[in-house]
Amino acid sequence: MTRPPAAGAAVSGPPPAAAQESLQGHYAGAVSRFAAYAIDVIVSAGLFTLGLAASAFAVSIIARHAVTWNKSSPVVGAIFVVWLFAYHAYSWGAFGKTVGMALLGVRVTRADGADLGGGRATGRALAFPLSFLFFGLGLLPILFQRERRALHDFIAGTAVVYAWDARAAWLRFLARR
C-alpha cells in the first residue's frame, strides 16, 4: 500500500536500506494469504469441535442424558457455517486479522489503508465464499493483480497487507541471543 509522494512533495533520495527491505504495508502475496487461511481452517475447525464437545458435556451433566453430534448432520453443517462466518467477521472487524493472519504477520484493511470496521468485515465475510465458486476463480486476481486483491476484497473494498516488519523482528530476535 505504498503510495507515491504527493504532487510537488520533495523526495530526499532513497530510503535507508532497512526501510527498503521492509514489507510492512505492502500487499500480501498468495503464499502468505493461503498459509494464513490454512491455519484458520485448522483453528476454526478445532474450536468448533471443542465447542461441540463442551456443549455435549454440558447437556450430559445438566440433563443426565448423553448427547452425540453427528458431524454429517445438516444441522451441524449449518451451525459450522454460522461459526465460520462469526469467526471471520468478528476477527476482521475487531482486530483486522484472524489467528492465522496474526501468526503470519498480515492484516486486512480497507482498500485505502484505513481500519476495516464491523460493517465492512461483515461484508467481506459474506462475500468470502464467492471467491471459491467456479473452482476458485475469484482467487486468481491475487496472483495477477498488482494489489493482490481477490473477488471478496473487491466486493468489500478491502486489501490484505503485511502488518509487521519481519526483517526488523528477526534482527531484534537475533540481538537478544
OpenMM code with the backbone's topology and positions (N, CA, C; nanometers):
from openmm import Vec3, app, unit

residues = "MET THR ARG PRO PRO ALA ALA GLY ALA ALA VAL SER GLY PRO PRO PRO ALA ALA ALA GLN GLU SER LEU GLN GLY HIS TYR ALA GLY ALA VAL SER ARG PHE ALA ALA TYR ALA ILE ASP VAL ILE VAL SER ALA GLY LEU PHE THR LEU GLY LEU ALA ALA SER ALA PHE ALA VAL SER ILE ILE ALA ARG HIS ALA VAL THR TRP ASN LYS SER SER PRO VAL VAL GLY ALA ILE PHE VAL VAL TRP LEU PHE ALA TYR HIS ALA TYR SER TRP GLY ALA PHE GLY LYS THR VAL GLY MET ALA LEU LEU GLY VAL ARG VAL THR ARG ALA ASP GLY ALA ASP LEU GLY GLY GLY ARG ALA THR GLY ARG ALA LEU ALA PHE PRO LEU SER PHE LEU PHE PHE GLY LEU GLY LEU LEU PRO ILE LEU PHE GLN ARG GLU ARG ARG ALA LEU HIS ASP PHE ILE ALA GLY THR ALA VAL VAL TYR ALA TRP ASP ALA ARG ALA ALA TRP LEU ARG PHE LEU ALA ARG ARG".split()
positions = [
    Vec3(0.0815, -0.1165, 0.0000),
    Vec3(0.0000, 0.0000, 0.0000),
    Vec3(0.0867, 0.1240, 0.0000),
    Vec3(0.2060, 0.1105, -0.0528),
    Vec3(0.2936, 0.2247, -0.0631),
    Vec3(0.2369, 0.3204, -0.1666),
    Vec3(0.2215, 0.4429, -0.1288),
    Vec3(0.1633, 0.5426, -0.2169),
    Vec3(0.2745, 0.6340, -0.2677),
    Vec3(0.2626, 0.6799, -0.3925),
    Vec3(0.3627, 0.7743, -0.4428),
    Vec3(0.3497, 0.9062, -0.3687),
    Vec3(0.4593, 0.9827, -0.3610),
    Vec3(0.4525, 1.1112, -0.2922),
    Vec3(0.3538, 1.2049, -0.3628),
    Vec3(0.2972, 1.2949, -0.2863),
    Vec3(0.2021, 1.3913, -0.3410),
    Vec3(0.2715, 1.4806, -0.4424),
    Vec3(0.1929, 1.5337, -0.5339),
    Vec3(0.2491, 1.6221, -0.6370),
    Vec3(0.3167, 1.7409, -0.5699),
    Vec3(0.4389, 1.7691, -0.6097),
    Vec3(0.5125, 1.8816, -0.5551),
    Vec3(0.5864, 1.8496, -0.4261),
    Vec3(0.5729, 1.7288, -0.3741),
    Vec3(0.6411, 1.6922, -0.2496),
    Vec3(0.7878, 1.6659, -0.2796),
    Vec3(0.8719, 1.7074, -0.1890),
    Vec3(1.0151, 1.6869, -0.2061),
    Vec3(1.0519, 1.5447, -0.1670),
    Vec3(1.1282, 1.4815, -0.2517),
    Vec3(1.1761, 1.3466, -0.2231),
    Vec3(1.3258, 1.3591, -0.2007),
    Vec3(1.3722, 1.3171, -0.0851),
    Vec3(1.5119, 1.3391, -0.0488),
    Vec3(1.5975, 1.2141, -0.0658),
    Vec3(1.5896, 1.1516, -0.1780),
    Vec3(1.6739, 1.0365, -0.2038),
    Vec3(1.6096, 0.9070, -0.1579),
    Vec3(1.6810, 0.7968, -0.1779),
    Vec3(1.6246, 0.6655, -0.1440),
    Vec3(1.6138, 0.6474, 0.0069),
    Vec3(1.5159, 0.5698, 0.0499),
    Vec3(1.5045, 0.5429, 0.1929),
    Vec3(1.6198, 0.4559, 0.2401),
    Vec3(1.6427, 0.4500, 0.3713),
    Vec3(1.7510, 0.3655, 0.4218),
    Vec3(1.7300, 0.2196, 0.3813),
    Vec3(1.8389, 0.1426, 0.3822),
    Vec3(1.8344, 0.0031, 0.3375),
    Vec3(1.7329, -0.0786, 0.4172),
    Vec3(1.7254, -0.0562, 0.5482),
    Vec3(1.6309, -0.1331, 0.6299),
    Vec3(1.4875, -0.1042, 0.5873),
    Vec3(1.4568, 0.0203, 0.5529),
    Vec3(1.3214, 0.0555, 0.5100),
    Vec3(1.2915, -0.0041, 0.3732),
    Vec3(1.3923, -0.0138, 0.2870),
    Vec3(1.3718, -0.0720, 0.1555),
    Vec3(1.3368, -0.2201, 0.1660),
    Vec3(1.3913, -0.2906, 0.2641),
    Vec3(1.3708, -0.4336, 0.2755),
    Vec3(1.2455, -0.4682, 0.3543),
    Vec3(1.1844, -0.3729, 0.4196),
    Vec3(1.0639, -0.3973, 0.4972),
    Vec3(0.9456, -0.4213, 0.4044),
    Vec3(0.8611, -0.5154, 0.4420),
    Vec3(0.7402, -0.5412, 0.3654),
    Vec3(0.6179, -0.4796, 0.4315),
    Vec3(0.6353, -0.4174, 0.5461),
    Vec3(0.5225, -0.3628, 0.6199),
    Vec3(0.4446, -0.2652, 0.5333),
    Vec3(0.3133, -0.2867, 0.5225),
    Vec3(0.2272, -0.2019, 0.4441),
    Vec3(0.2148, -0.2425, 0.2985),
    Vec3(0.2953, -0.3368, 0.2520),
    Vec3(0.2864, -0.3848, 0.1149),
    Vec3(0.1769, -0.4906, 0.1054),
    Vec3(0.1233, -0.5094, -0.0115),
    Vec3(0.0179, -0.6081, -0.0325),
    Vec3(0.0721, -0.7486, -0.0086),
    Vec3(-0.0033, -0.8284, 0.0644),
    Vec3(0.0384, -0.9649, 0.0966),
    Vec3(0.0199, -1.0543, -0.0248),
    Vec3(0.1140, -1.1436, -0.0433),
    Vec3(0.1116, -1.2332, -0.1575),
    Vec3(0.0251, -1.3556, -0.1357),
    Vec3(0.0155, -1.4363, -0.2398),
    Vec3(-0.0710, -1.5541, -0.2394),
    Vec3(-0.0265, -1.6582, -0.1364),
    Vec3(0.1027, -1.6788, -0.1209),
    Vec3(0.1513, -1.7810, -0.0279),
    Vec3(0.1187, -1.7430, 0.1161),
    Vec3(0.1434, -1.6180, 0.1527),
    Vec3(0.1119, -1.5717, 0.2886),
    Vec3(-0.0370, -1.5825, 0.3163),
    Vec3(-0.1177, -1.5417, 0.2205),
    Vec3(-0.2630, -1.5458, 0.2387),
    Vec3(-0.3133, -1.6887, 0.2480),
    Vec3(-0.2627, -1.7781, 0.1628),
    Vec3(-0.3065, -1.9170, 0.1658),
    Vec3(-0.2638, -1.9848, 0.2953),
    Vec3(-0.1410, -1.9607, 0.3393),
    Vec3(-0.0933, -2.0215, 0.4645),
    Vec3(-0.1762, -1.9721, 0.5831),
    Vec3(-0.2096, -1.8436, 0.5853),
    Vec3(-0.2936, -1.7898, 0.6926),
    Vec3(-0.4318, -1.8556, 0.6890),
    Vec3(-0.4866, -1.8733, 0.5688),
    Vec3(-0.6168, -1.9383, 0.5555),
    Vec3(-0.6107, -2.0837, 0.6038),
    Vec3(-0.5032, -2.1548, 0.5693),
    Vec3(-0.4885, -2.2944, 0.6137),
    Vec3(-0.4832, -2.3025, 0.7659),
    Vec3(-0.4109, -2.2114, 0.8278),
    Vec3(-0.4054, -2.2080, 0.9746),
    Vec3(-0.5440, -2.1788, 1.0309),
    Vec3(-0.6158, -2.0859, 0.9692),
    Vec3(-0.7504, -2.0525, 1.0163),
    Vec3(-0.8477, -2.1693, 1.0021),
    Vec3(-0.8331, -2.2485, 0.8973),
    Vec3(-0.9182, -2.3671, 0.8822),
    Vec3(-0.8944, -2.4620, 0.9987),
    Vec3(-0.7693, -2.4834, 1.0332),
    Vec3(-0.7359, -2.5735, 1.1442),
    Vec3(-0.7852, -2.5161, 1.2763),
    Vec3(-0.7603, -2.3888, 1.3012),
    Vec3(-0.8002, -2.3250, 1.4269),
    Vec3(-0.9518, -2.3222, 1.4407),
    Vec3(-1.0218, -2.2785, 1.3365),
    Vec3(-1.1678, -2.2669, 1.3469),
    Vec3(-1.2342, -2.4035, 1.3578),
    Vec3(-1.1844, -2.5030, 1.2849),
    Vec3(-1.2411, -2.6384, 1.2965),
    Vec3(-1.2133, -2.6960, 1.4351),
    Vec3(-1.0942, -2.6711, 1.4877),
    Vec3(-1.0617, -2.7188, 1.6223),
    Vec3(-1.1490, -2.6542, 1.7285),
    Vec3(-1.1674, -2.5225, 1.7183),
    Vec3(-1.2536, -2.4535, 1.8140),
    Vec3(-1.3985, -2.4996, 1.8029),
    Vec3(-1.4437, -2.5246, 1.6808),
    Vec3(-1.5801, -2.5738, 1.6612),
    Vec3(-1.5967, -2.7125, 1.7234),
    Vec3(-1.4994, -2.7985, 1.7027),
    Vec3(-1.5049, -2.9332, 1.7602),
    Vec3(-1.5039, -2.9265, 1.9124),
    Vec3(-1.4202, -2.8393, 1.9680),
    Vec3(-1.4197, -2.8211, 2.1135),
    Vec3(-1.5537, -2.7685, 2.1640),
    Vec3(-1.6148, -2.6779, 2.0884),
    Vec3(-1.7461, -2.6247, 2.1249),
    Vec3(-1.8530, -2.7325, 2.1239),
    Vec3(-1.8485, -2.8201, 2.0230),
    Vec3(-1.9438, -2.9314, 2.0188),
    Vec3(-1.9239, -3.0243, 2.1381),
    Vec3(-1.7985, -3.0548, 2.1682),
    Vec3(-1.7701, -3.1443, 2.2814),
    Vec3(-1.8136, -3.0807, 2.4129),
    Vec3(-1.7876, -2.9509, 2.4294),
    Vec3(-1.8257, -2.8821, 2.5527),
    Vec3(-1.9773, -2.8763, 2.5679),
    Vec3(-2.0476, -2.8498, 2.4576),
    Vec3(-2.1941, -2.8454, 2.4668),
    Vec3(-2.2514, -2.9830, 2.4956),
    Vec3(-2.1959, -3.0880, 2.4373),
    Vec3(-2.2421, -3.2241, 2.4657),
    Vec3(-2.2157, -3.2599, 2.6120),
    Vec3(-2.0999, -3.2191, 2.6625),
    Vec3(-2.0671, -3.2458, 2.8028),
    Vec3(-2.1617, -3.1706, 2.8960),
    Vec3(-2.1886, -3.0441, 2.8652),
    Vec3(-2.2775, -2.9636, 2.9495),
    Vec3(-2.4189, -3.0227, 2.9518),
    Vec3(-2.4681, -3.0642, 2.8364),
    Vec3(-2.6017, -3.1246, 2.8307),
    Vec3(-2.6047, -3.2550, 2.9088),
    Vec3(-2.4984, -3.3340, 2.8976),
    Vec3(-2.4958, -3.4620, 2.9699),
    Vec3(-2.4917, -3.4409, 3.1210),
    Vec3(-2.4283, -3.3339, 3.1675),
    Vec3(-2.4243, -3.3039, 3.3107),
    Vec3(-2.5590, -3.2506, 3.3585),
    Vec3(-2.6152, -3.1558, 3.2832),
    Vec3(-2.7392, -3.0909, 3.3252),
    Vec3(-2.8593, -3.1836, 3.3086),
    Vec3(-2.8727, -3.2469, 3.1935),
    Vec3(-2.9913, -3.3278, 3.1640),
    Vec3(-2.9727, -3.4753, 3.1966),
    Vec3(-2.8515, -3.5122, 3.2332),
    Vec3(-2.8187, -3.6527, 3.2598),
    Vec3(-2.8576, -3.7420, 3.1423),
    Vec3(-2.8290, -3.6903, 3.0251),
    Vec3(-2.8595, -3.7614, 2.9019),
    Vec3(-2.7410, -3.7438, 2.8073),
    Vec3(-2.6907, -3.8533, 2.7547),
    Vec3(-2.5749, -3.8465, 2.6655),
    Vec3(-2.6161, -3.7868, 2.5309),
    Vec3(-2.5354, -3.6947, 2.4824),
    Vec3(-2.5596, -3.6308, 2.3535),
    Vec3(-2.4401, -3.6576, 2.2646),
    Vec3(-2.4690, -3.6991, 2.1433),
    Vec3(-2.3621, -3.7156, 2.0447),
    Vec3(-2.3980, -3.6324, 1.9229),
    Vec3(-2.2985, -3.5684, 1.8663),
    Vec3(-2.3180, -3.4859, 1.7485),
    Vec3(-2.2777, -3.5648, 1.6259),
    Vec3(-2.3664, -3.5756, 1.5309),
    Vec3(-2.3372, -3.6410, 1.4038),
    Vec3(-2.2810, -3.5346, 1.3099),
    Vec3(-2.1542, -3.5431, 1.2796),
    Vec3(-2.0890, -3.4384, 1.2012),
    Vec3(-2.1382, -3.4314, 1.0566),
    Vec3(-2.2075, -3.5349, 1.0107),
    Vec3(-2.2628, -3.5293, 0.8748),
    Vec3(-2.4062, -3.4757, 0.8747),
    Vec3(-2.4555, -3.4380, 0.9907),
    Vec3(-2.5909, -3.3834, 1.0023),
    Vec3(-2.5976, -3.2444, 0.9387),
    Vec3(-2.7065, -3.2149, 0.8668),
    Vec3(-2.7209, -3.0801, 0.8089),
    Vec3(-2.7280, -2.9709, 0.9159),
    Vec3(-2.7804, -3.0041, 1.0328),
    Vec3(-2.7877, -2.9055, 1.1408),
    Vec3(-2.6474, -2.8674, 1.1870),
    Vec3(-2.5622, -2.9666, 1.2065),
    Vec3(-2.4240, -2.9403, 1.2471),
    Vec3(-2.3518, -2.8637, 1.1366),
    Vec3(-2.3781, -2.8991, 1.0114),
    Vec3(-2.3183, -2.8274, 0.8988),
    Vec3(-2.3602, -2.6809, 0.8966),
    Vec3(-2.4873, -2.6549, 0.9215),
    Vec3(-2.5366, -2.5166, 0.9235),
    Vec3(-2.4752, -2.4390, 1.0396),
    Vec3(-2.4651, -2.5034, 1.1554),
    Vec3(-2.4022, -2.4373, 1.2706),
    Vec3(-2.2557, -2.4068, 1.2402),
    Vec3(-2.1886, -2.4981, 1.1698),
    Vec3(-2.0488, -2.4770, 1.1338),
    Vec3(-2.0340, -2.3579, 1.0393),
    Vec3(-2.1233, -2.3437, 0.9430),
    Vec3(-2.1187, -2.2302, 0.8502),
    Vec3(-2.1381, -2.0994, 0.9266),
    Vec3(-2.2332, -2.0976, 1.0194),
    Vec3(-2.2562, -1.9772, 1.1012),
    Vec3(-2.1328, -1.9473, 1.1854),
    Vec3(-2.0713, -2.0518, 1.2407),
    Vec3(-1.9494, -2.0357, 1.3205),
    Vec3(-1.8361, -1.9754, 1.2363),
    Vec3(-1.8164, -2.0274, 1.1136),
    Vec3(-1.7100, -1.9747, 1.0274),
    Vec3(-1.7336, -1.8275, 0.9948),
    Vec3(-1.8589, -1.7929, 0.9660),
    Vec3(-1.8922, -1.6530, 0.9396),
    Vec3(-1.8584, -1.5666, 1.0610),
    Vec3(-1.9021, -1.6108, 1.1793),
    Vec3(-1.8783, -1.5328, 1.3019),
    Vec3(-1.7288, -1.5227, 1.3322),
    Vec3(-1.6553, -1.6320, 1.3155),
    Vec3(-1.5107, -1.6329, 1.3407),
    Vec3(-1.4401, -1.5284, 1.2541),
    Vec3(-1.4683, -1.5308, 1.1241),
    Vec3(-1.4007, -1.4384, 1.0340),
    Vec3(-1.4494, -1.2948, 1.0521),
    Vec3(-1.5803, -1.2747, 1.0546),
    Vec3(-1.6331, -1.1378, 1.0647),
    Vec3(-1.5889, -1.0709, 1.1942),
    Vec3(-1.5962, -1.1418, 1.3062),
    Vec3(-1.5557, -1.0819, 1.4331),
    Vec3(-1.4051, -1.0544, 1.4350),
    Vec3(-1.3260, -1.1509, 1.3916),
    Vec3(-1.1800, -1.1324, 1.3925),
    Vec3(-1.1383, -1.0159, 1.3046),
    Vec3(-1.1946, -1.0085, 1.1846),
    Vec3(-1.1592, -0.8990, 1.0938),
    Vec3(-1.2086, -0.7652, 1.1461),
    Vec3(-1.3303, -0.7630, 1.1990),
    Vec3(-1.3868, -0.6375, 1.2474),
    Vec3(-1.3197, -0.5857, 1.3728),
    Vec3(-1.2916, -0.6750, 1.4672),
    Vec3(-1.2351, -0.6333, 1.5959),
    Vec3(-1.0841, -0.6115, 1.5907),
    Vec3(-1.0135, -0.6977, 1.5177),
    Vec3(-0.8669, -0.6943, 1.5215),
    Vec3(-0.8015, -0.6674, 1.3858),
    Vec3(-0.8782, -0.6794, 1.2774),
    Vec3(-0.8212, -0.6632, 1.1444),
    Vec3(-0.7488, -0.7863, 1.0962),
    Vec3(-0.7563, -0.8940, 1.1715),
    Vec3(-0.6871, -1.0174, 1.1335),
    Vec3(-0.7453, -1.1350, 1.2101),
    Vec3(-0.7270, -1.2527, 1.1530),
    Vec3(-0.7646, -1.3770, 1.2193),
    Vec3(-0.6396, -1.4324, 1.2883),
    Vec3(-0.6532, -1.5457, 1.3529),
    Vec3(-0.5385, -1.6082, 1.4203),
    Vec3(-0.4292, -1.6405, 1.3186),
    Vec3(-0.4671, -1.7002, 1.2065),
    Vec3(-0.3684, -1.7339, 1.1036),
    Vec3(-0.2998, -1.6116, 1.0467),
    Vec3(-0.3758, -1.5065, 1.0263),
    Vec3(-0.3181, -1.3827, 0.9738),
    Vec3(-0.2217, -1.3214, 1.0753),
    Vec3(-0.2573, -1.3278, 1.2025),
    Vec3(-0.1693, -1.2730, 1.3068),
    Vec3(-0.0383, -1.3506, 1.3125),
    Vec3(-0.0460, -1.4826, 1.3003),
    Vec3(0.0755, -1.5639, 1.3054),
    Vec3(0.1686, -1.5368, 1.1877),
    Vec3(0.1125, -1.5011, 1.0726),
    Vec3(0.1944, -1.4762, 0.9548),
    Vec3(0.2208, -1.3286, 0.9277),
    Vec3(0.1705, -1.2422, 1.0149),
    Vec3(0.2019, -1.1002, 1.0035),
    Vec3(0.1301, -1.0284, 0.8917),
    Vec3(0.0064, -1.0683, 0.8639),
    Vec3(-0.0728, -0.9956, 0.7654),
    Vec3(-0.2020, -0.9483, 0.8310),
    Vec3(-0.2633, -0.8472, 0.7738),
    Vec3(-0.3903, -0.7961, 0.8252),
    Vec3(-0.4742, -0.7476, 0.7090),
    Vec3(-0.6036, -0.7381, 0.7334),
    Vec3(-0.6951, -0.6883, 0.6312),
    Vec3(-0.7337, -0.5445, 0.6677),
    Vec3(-0.7317, -0.4580, 0.5678),
    Vec3(-0.7666, -0.3176, 0.5864),
    Vec3(-0.8647, -0.2773, 0.4767),
    Vec3(-0.9171, -0.1578, 0.4877),
    Vec3(-0.9921, -0.1038, 0.3753),
    Vec3(-0.8942, -0.0806, 0.2611),
    Vec3(-0.9445, -0.0699, 0.1416),
    Vec3(-0.8572, -0.0532, 0.0250),
    Vec3(-0.7721, 0.0723, 0.0351),
    Vec3(-0.8192, 0.1731, 0.1097),
    Vec3(-0.7415, 0.2959, 0.1249),
    Vec3(-0.6438, 0.2895, 0.2418),
    Vec3(-0.6365, 0.1758, 0.3110),
    Vec3(-0.5419, 0.1572, 0.4205),
    Vec3(-0.5992, 0.1820, 0.5585),
    Vec3(-0.7216, 0.2307, 0.5692),
    Vec3(-0.7836, 0.2575, 0.6997),
    Vec3(-0.8294, 0.1263, 0.7647),
    Vec3(-0.8592, 0.1347, 0.8945),
    Vec3(-0.9085, 0.0171, 0.9657),
    Vec3(-1.0395, -0.0306, 0.9048),
    Vec3(-1.0645, -0.1590, 0.9178),
    Vec3(-1.1757, -0.2231, 0.8482),
    Vec3(-1.3127, -0.1837, 0.9028),
    Vec3(-1.3361, -0.2006, 1.0305),
    Vec3(-1.4674, -0.1727, 1.0883),
    Vec3(-1.5608, -0.2922, 1.0743),
    Vec3(-1.6633, -0.2943, 1.1574),
    Vec3(-1.7537, -0.4091, 1.1633),
    Vec3(-1.8366, -0.4312, 1.0389),
    Vec3(-1.8893, -0.3241, 0.9806),
    Vec3(-1.9736, -0.3387, 0.8620),
    Vec3(-1.8986, -0.3951, 0.7432),
    Vec3(-1.7799, -0.3424, 0.7173),
    Vec3(-1.7002, -0.3908, 0.6047),
    Vec3(-1.6493, -0.5328, 0.6315),
    Vec3(-1.6189, -0.5643, 0.7576),
    Vec3(-1.5759, -0.7000, 0.7918),
    Vec3(-1.6892, -0.8002, 0.7678),
    Vec3(-1.8115, -0.7601, 0.8024),
    Vec3(-1.9271, -0.8465, 0.7779),
    Vec3(-1.9485, -0.8660, 0.6281),
    Vec3(-1.9372, -0.7590, 0.5514),
    Vec3(-1.9495, -0.7699, 0.4059),
    Vec3(-1.8432, -0.8590, 0.3456),
    Vec3(-1.7216, -0.8493, 0.3962),
    Vec3(-1.6131, -0.9340, 0.3455),
    Vec3(-1.6387, -1.0803, 0.3799),
    Vec3(-1.6887, -1.1059, 0.5016),
    Vec3(-1.7192, -1.2436, 0.5411),
    Vec3(-1.8326, -1.3009, 0.4571),
    Vec3(-1.9306, -1.2186, 0.4218),
    Vec3(-2.0400, -1.2658, 0.3365),
    Vec3(-1.9922, -1.2918, 0.1938),
    Vec3(-1.9001, -1.2103, 0.1434),
    Vec3(-1.8500, -1.2244, 0.0070),
    Vec3(-1.7401, -1.3304, -0.0053),
    Vec3(-1.6801, -1.3680, 0.1052),
    Vec3(-1.5665, -1.4616, 0.1051),
    Vec3(-1.5956, -1.5919, 0.0298),
    Vec3(-1.7104, -1.6571, 0.0511),
    Vec3(-1.7362, -1.7832, -0.0213),
    Vec3(-1.7452, -1.7644, -0.1728),
    Vec3(-1.7795, -1.6458, -0.2196),
    Vec3(-1.7908, -1.6232, -0.3634),
    Vec3(-1.6575, -1.6435, -0.4353),
    Vec3(-1.5477, -1.6194, -0.3672),
    Vec3(-1.4161, -1.6370, -0.4286),
    Vec3(-1.3848, -1.7831, -0.4570),
    Vec3(-1.4534, -1.8736, -0.3894),
    Vec3(-1.4261, -2.0162, -0.4076),
    Vec3(-1.5168, -2.0804, -0.5122),
    Vec3(-1.6193, -2.0066, -0.5567),
    Vec3(-1.7081, -2.0603, -0.6592),
    Vec3(-1.6323, -2.0790, -0.7902),
    Vec3(-1.6789, -2.1684, -0.8708),
    Vec3(-1.6200, -2.1957, -1.0017),
    Vec3(-1.4707, -2.2263, -0.9904),
    Vec3(-1.4400, -2.3221, -0.9043),
    Vec3(-1.3037, -2.3737, -0.8885),
    Vec3(-1.2034, -2.2681, -0.8433),
    Vec3(-1.2472, -2.1741, -0.7638),
    Vec3(-1.1576, -2.0742, -0.7068),
    Vec3(-1.1181, -1.9615, -0.8007),
    Vec3(-1.1955, -1.9386, -0.9047),
    Vec3(-1.1607, -1.8318, -0.9992),
    Vec3(-1.1552, -1.6940, -0.9330),
    Vec3(-1.2317, -1.6751, -0.8270),
    Vec3(-1.2306, -1.5471, -0.7578),
    Vec3(-1.1005, -1.5194, -0.6838),
    Vec3(-1.0165, -1.6227, -0.6710),
    Vec3(-0.8877, -1.6066, -0.6042),
    Vec3(-0.7747, -1.5743, -0.7018),
    Vec3(-0.7969, -1.5931, -0.8309),
    Vec3(-0.6919, -1.5701, -0.9304),
    Vec3(-0.6359, -1.4282, -0.9320),
    Vec3(-0.7167, -1.3252, -0.9070),
    Vec3(-0.6571, -1.1902, -0.9069),
    Vec3(-0.5438, -1.1737, -0.8057),
    Vec3(-0.5411, -1.2557, -0.7016),
    Vec3(-0.4310, -1.2479, -0.6048),
    Vec3(-0.2982, -1.2747, -0.6757),
    Vec3(-0.2996, -1.3622, -0.7738),
    Vec3(-0.1765, -1.3975, -0.8445),
    Vec3(-0.1362, -1.2948, -0.9498),
    Vec3(-0.2347, -1.2298, -1.0108),
    Vec3(-0.2049, -1.1485, -1.1279),
    Vec3(-0.2274, -0.9990, -1.1107),
    Vec3(-0.2995, -0.9587, -1.0097),
    Vec3(-0.3337, -0.8183, -0.9932),
    Vec3(-0.2313, -0.7494, -0.9032),
    Vec3(-0.1964, -0.6260, -0.9301),
    Vec3(-0.0917, -0.5556, -0.8560),
    Vec3(-0.1217, -0.5446, -0.7073),
    Vec3(-0.2484, -0.5205, -0.6717),
    Vec3(-0.2852, -0.5030, -0.5314),
    Vec3(-0.3167, -0.6355, -0.4617),
    Vec3(-0.3043, -0.7473, -0.5321),
    Vec3(-0.3231, -0.8812, -0.4751),
    Vec3(-0.4601, -0.8963, -0.4068),
    Vec3(-0.5648, -0.8412, -0.4683),
    Vec3(-0.6986, -0.8473, -0.4111),
    Vec3(-0.7802, -0.9560, -0.4795),
    Vec3(-0.8495, -1.0369, -0.3997),
    Vec3(-0.9380, -1.1411, -0.4511),
    Vec3(-1.0763, -1.0808, -0.4760),
    Vec3(-1.1663, -1.1624, -0.5293),
    Vec3(-1.3015, -1.1165, -0.5583),
    Vec3(-1.3688, -1.0591, -0.4338),
    Vec3(-1.3568, -1.1288, -0.3202),
    Vec3(-1.4208, -1.0795, -0.1981),
    Vec3(-1.3578, -0.9491, -0.1505),
    Vec3(-1.2325, -0.9255, -0.1810),
    Vec3(-1.1692, -0.7977, -0.1480),
    Vec3(-1.2275, -0.6843, -0.2331),
    Vec3(-1.2490, -0.7117, -0.3615),
    Vec3(-1.3088, -0.6102, -0.4487),
    Vec3(-1.4507, -0.5779, -0.4044),
    Vec3(-1.5278, -0.6808, -0.3712),
    Vec3(-1.6676, -0.6599, -0.3300),
    Vec3(-1.6741, -0.5781, -0.2012),
    Vec3(-1.5895, -0.6114, -0.1049),
    Vec3(-1.5933, -0.5447, 0.0259),
    Vec3(-1.5070, -0.4186, 0.0318),
    Vec3(-1.4268, -0.3939, -0.0694),
    Vec3(-1.3394, -0.2763, -0.0680),
    Vec3(-1.2254, -0.2911, 0.0310),
    Vec3(-1.1656, -0.4106, 0.0347),
    Vec3(-1.0588, -0.4380, 0.1305),
    Vec3(-0.9302, -0.4792, 0.0589),
    Vec3(-0.8224, -0.4848, 0.1348),
    Vec3(-0.6933, -0.5325, 0.0865),
    Vec3(-0.6223, -0.6011, 0.2027),
    Vec3(-0.5368, -0.6964, 0.1717),
    Vec3(-0.4586, -0.7661, 0.2738),
    Vec3(-0.3143, -0.7203, 0.2594),
    Vec3(-0.2579, -0.6723, 0.3706),
    Vec3(-0.1224, -0.6172, 0.3702),
    Vec3(-0.0382, -0.6836, 0.4787),
    Vec3(0.0927, -0.6721, 0.4623),
    Vec3(0.1825, -0.7179, 0.5681),
    Vec3(0.1730, -0.6196, 0.6836),
    Vec3(0.1614, -0.6719, 0.8058),
    Vec3(0.1323, -0.5879, 0.9216),
    Vec3(0.2533, -0.5615, 1.0096),
    Vec3(0.3607, -0.6314, 0.9902),
    Vec3(0.4759, -0.6077, 1.0757),
    Vec3(0.6019, -0.6241, 0.9931),
    Vec3(0.7057, -0.5644, 1.0388),
    Vec3(0.8325, -0.5654, 0.9694),
    Vec3(0.9087, -0.6928, 1.0069),
    Vec3(0.9006, -0.7917, 0.9218),
    Vec3(0.9620, -0.9212, 0.9508),
    Vec3(1.1139, -0.9098, 0.9668),
    Vec3(1.1766, -0.8269, 0.8843),
    Vec3(1.3226, -0.8136, 0.8928),
    Vec3(1.3626, -0.7522, 1.0266),
    Vec3(1.2931, -0.6469, 1.0698),
    Vec3(1.3253, -0.5836, 1.1976),
    Vec3(1.2975, -0.6793, 1.3134),
    Vec3(1.1892, -0.7552, 1.3053),
    Vec3(1.1583, -0.8521, 1.4107),
    Vec3(1.2676, -0.9582, 1.4182),
    Vec3(1.3162, -1.0052, 1.3033),
    Vec3(1.4222, -1.1052, 1.3010),
    Vec3(1.5511, -1.0469, 1.3601),
    Vec3(1.5833, -0.9234, 1.3278),
    Vec3(1.7037, -0.8602, 1.3826),
    Vec3(1.6921, -0.8426, 1.5338),
    Vec3(1.5740, -0.8045, 1.5835),
    Vec3(1.5536, -0.7929, 1.7287),
    Vec3(1.5696, -0.9292, 1.7945),
    Vec3(1.5185, -1.0348, 1.7313),
    Vec3(1.5320, -1.1696, 1.7835),
    Vec3(1.6797, -1.2097, 1.7925),
    Vec3(1.7546, -1.1818, 1.6868),
    Vec3(1.8964, -1.2155, 1.6858),
    Vec3(1.9742, -1.1357, 1.7887),
    Vec3(1.9341, -1.0095, 1.8103),
    Vec3(2.0036, -0.9248, 1.9066),
    Vec3(1.9862, -0.9765, 2.0495),
    Vec3(1.8745, -1.0429, 2.0760),
    Vec3(1.8522, -1.0989, 2.2109),
    Vec3(1.9421, -1.2164, 2.2392),
    Vec3(1.9859, -1.2841, 2.1374),
    Vec3(2.0726, -1.4005, 2.1559),
    Vec3(2.2040, -1.3518, 2.2032),
] * unit.nanometer
topology = app.Topology()
chain = topology.addChain("A")
for resn in residues:
    res = topology.addResidue(resn, chain)
    for name in ("N", "CA", "C"):
        topology.addAtom(name, app.Element.getBySymbol(name[0]), res)
